[in-house]
Amino acid sequence: MPARYDCTQIKQFADSVITDGFCVLPKHFSPEKLDQWRQSFLPLLERHISREGNLKNRGPSRYYVTLPFTDPFADPCIYEDDDVLAIVEELVGTDAVMCQLAADTPLLGSTTQDIHRDALPLFPETGQETPPFQLAVNFPLVEITMENGPLEVARQTHMVSKQEGLRRLESGEVTLEPIAMKVGDVMIRDVRGLHRGTPNRTQEPRPMVVIGYSRRWLFRPEVSIHIPRPAFDNLSSRARHLLRFNPIVESLDDVPEVERYQSFAY
């Protein structure tokens, strides 16, 4: 998709992430394209539940599923989107890497998660936070309403310790805001911001995709994208650069089916 924002607007989005911990790009991706993602995702979710249904590490009836790097999920119109990458580069550098492609989905029976961050501070012994080092680009495959489990986010808690963020929440200095989103909306957030998932009270799964981008030196071995060699051979030069540290496999049949990303809340 061609860029729709100019340099000033890109800087404003990036400044929102720096100041508040997140920004939202409204109506950014094609709803028709994302409906194809939804239709392809639902069988993956069913398979995942049947295989790992007893694994409740994200809470009851809530599942994290790594998406295979195949059609429709391996779509450069999404992960190479010019506007998203421009904001990413403002925040984590021009040498950023794409390190994650997955979906988090609460079902009926899910509960409110504990308030958490998605990553530890880089140097916890100092008591100081750093500029952004990992981002989550989130977009839903169904409309997110107050009934089907919106993500709740606390602004301005990404540049303070978790303890200080929780203190600000308890004192009322900040609040947890439920983020309703249309299909096509895109959220870009610093993974250190305090947040939590909420219950899905509907009969329909509520998948939220996450594409992770990080500074080139950040390596989290539990999070990666296995790239089939035929797909890698057809990537653009920019995509090869973004995905350069991910494992290349001859076939996705060679990839272990058990999710490795189990410890997620910090």
N, C-alpha and C positions, 0 to 999 in steps of 0.2 A: 504494500500500500504506500503511495507517495506521502511524503511528509505533509502534514496539514498545519503544523505550528511553526512560527518563525523563531529565531534565536532568542528573542526577548521572552516569548511565551515558554520556551523550553527552560530557560533560566528560572522563570517564575515557578514552574512545576518542581524543578529541582530544589529551589529555595523552600518550597512548602515541605518537602521531605526533610530537609535539614532543620527547619523550624519546628514542624508539627510531628514529623515521623512518617508522614505518608501524603500522597496526593492521589486524585482520581481524574482520569481522562474519560470524559463522558462520550458514549456512543462511538467508541474508537474502532472496535473490531466488527466485522460483519456478523450480524445475528444469524444469517443463513449458514455461514461457514461454521459457526459455533454450534448450531443445531446438528450439523453433521458430526461434530466432535461428540455431542451428547449421545447421539444414537450409537456411535461406535464405542463410547465409554461404558454404557450400561451393561453390555455382556461382560466386559472386563471386571466391572464391579461385582457382578453375580459370581463370576469365577473366583474372584479374590475372597469373597465371603464364604463360599463353599470350601475353599482351601484353608483359609486362616480365620474362620469365623469365631474361633475361641480366643483370638488375639485382640485384646481390648486396650492396647496401649494408649490409644487416643480417647478412651472413654467408651461407654456402652454405645453400640450401634453407630460408631463413627470410624471411618476407614480411610487410610492413606494408601493410595495406589499409584505406583510408578507407571507412567504412560510409555508404551513402546515407541521407539523412534522409527515409526512407520506412518504411512498415510492413515488417517488425516492429521495425526498429531505432529508429524515432522514437516511442518508447514512454514517455509521461510517468510510468508506473509505475516505470520504471527511472531516467531522468535527473532526475525530480522527486521521487524517493523522500525522504520526510520525514526519516528518520534520517540518510541520507547527506548531505543538504543541511544538516542541523543541524551535523554534524561539519565539513563544508566551511566553513560560516559561522564556526564557532569558530576555524578556522585561517587563512582568507584573507579574512574579512570578510563582512558582510551584503550587500555590493554586488558579490559575486563574479560572474564570467561563466563560462559553459560554452563551451569553445573547441575541443574535440576529440572525435571519435567515430570509433574505428578498432579494428582488431584486429591483433595480432602473432602470427604462426603459424609455428612451426618444423615441418618435415617430416622424414621419414627422410632422413638425410644431412646434417642440420644439425650444427653444431659449437658448442663453447663460445665465447661472445663474450668480448671483452676487458672487463675491469671498467670500468664507466663510470657517469656521471651523465647525466640527461636534460636538464640545463640548466646553463649557466654561472652562477657567482655574479653578483649584480647589480652589485657594485662590486669586481671582482677586484683593483684596484690598492690597496685598503685592507687586504687580507688578512683581512677580517672577514666573517662570514656574517650574514644578516639573518633575521628571522622568516620563516615560510613565505610563498611568493608563487605557487607553482603546485603543484597536486596531481594525481596520477593515481589514478583510481578504476578498479581492475582486477577483472575477474571472468571466469572461464573458461567456455567452452561445452562442455567435456568435463572429466571428472575429471582433475586433475593429480596424477601419481604420480612416483616417482623415475625411471621409465623414459621418460616422454614429454616431458621438458624443463621441469622446474620452474624458476621464477625463483629465483635465489639473491640474497639481500639481506644486507648488512652493517649491523647495527644501529649507531646513534649515529655515523654518518659523514656525516650531512646538514648538521650545523652546524660542520663543520671543513672545511679545504681538501681537495681531492682528494689532494694529496700527503700530508697528515697522515693521511687515511683509509687510504691505501695503506700507510703506515708502520705503522699500527695492525694492519692485516691481516698484514703481514709479521712483526710481532713477536708475533702471537698474542693481542694484547689484544682483538681482535674476530675473528669468523669469518664466512664466507659461509654463510648458512643456506638450504637449499632449502625452499621454501614449497609443501607439498602442499595442494591445495584441492579441495573437493567442488564440484559444480555447484550454484550458489546462494550460495557463499561470496563475500565481497566484501573486497578489500584496498584501503585508502586509504593512499597513501604520498606523502611529500615527494619530488619528482623529483630532489632533489640527493643522496639516499642512494645510496651505491655499490651496484651490482648487476650481474648479467649473466644472459643466457639460457644454458641448457644444452642438450645435444643431445636431440632426440627420437629414440628408438631403436625406435619402434613404426611400424606401417604407417598409423596414423590421424593426421591433422593435429591439432595442439594449439592451437586458437585461444584467445587471451586478449584480451578486449575492454579497451580503455582509453577512459574518458571523462575529459577534462581539464577541470579547473576552476581558475581563476586569479583573482588580484586584478584589479580592473576596468581598471587602467592598463597591464597587461602585454599587449603585442601581439607575437605571433610570426607573421608573415605566412605562413610555410610551413605553419602549422597552422590550419585553419578548417573550418567546417561550412557547406556550401552548402544553403540552405533554400528549397525550392520555395515560391513565393508562396501557392498554395492551402493548403499545410501551415501557413505562417506565419499566415494569416488565421484558422486554427482553433486556434492555440495559446492556452493559458491566459495570464493576465496575468503569472504568475510565470515561465512558460516564455519569454514574449517578453522579459522582463527578463533572464533568464539568457542568452538567445541574441542579445541586442540588437546586438552588434558583428559578427555573422557576416553574410556576403553573402547577399542574397535574390536568387534567380534565377527566371525565369519557368518554366523546366523544367530538370531535372537533365541533360537532353540537351545543355544549353549548357555544362556543366562539363567542363573538360579532363580527360582520362582518365589523364594521367601524374601519378603521385604527386609532390607538391611537397616532402613532408617527407623529405628525404634525409639531411641532417646531423642525427644524433640522439644521438651519443655525445660526451660532454664529460668 
